[in-house]
Each structure stands twice: as structure tokens, then as C-alpha cells.
């Protein structure tokens, strides 16, 4: 018997914000490599939010995610890039 995993409605809002962010970066004519960086780092963060059923992230959630990245053995510079600072900087994360 397979287990059904329901995704809360608000999680789609997080995914929508992520998609809007990437679209804004493309519209700003950033290089394809920069877009790929944002897709990878910010996408990993959004996936972590979804996996942890976090519907409205707050600053504590960002810190928990950075700790998660560090616990995976990522270097300090990689951890710094984990959240895609542009997304966090756009007030998408509540304090």
C-alpha cells in the first residue's frame, strides 16, 4: 500500500514565488550560468521547505536550512550560497 502525501495549499505559493523569482532573473537578462546557480541553490531551499512542510518560512527556517546544508558537509562558501541571497533579500522570508 502506498502512502499518499498531501502537500498543503500554501506550499504552492512558495513554488510560485520561486518561479516568479527565476522569471525576474531571466527578465533582468542575467547570464544562463547565473540563472542555473539560482535554480540549483534556491530550488534546493524550496524543496527543503516543501519536504519539511514549511508553508510560511521565517528567519529561523532559513537558519535551520543553512544548518542542514552545513550538516551535509558543505563548505562555508557553499553554505553561504545555499539560499540564493537574492530571494531572501526580496522580503519573501518573514522575520
HELIX and SHEET records of a PDB file:
HELIX    1   1 UNK A    9  UNK A   27  1                                  19    
HELIX    2   2 UNK A   32  UNK A   51  1                                  20    
HELIX    3   3 UNK A   59  UNK A   71  1                                  13    
HELIX    4   4 UNK A   76  UNK A   81  1                                   6    
HELIX    5   5 UNK A   85  UNK A   87  1                                   3    
HELIX    6   6 UNK A   88  UNK A   92  3                                   5    
END                                                                             
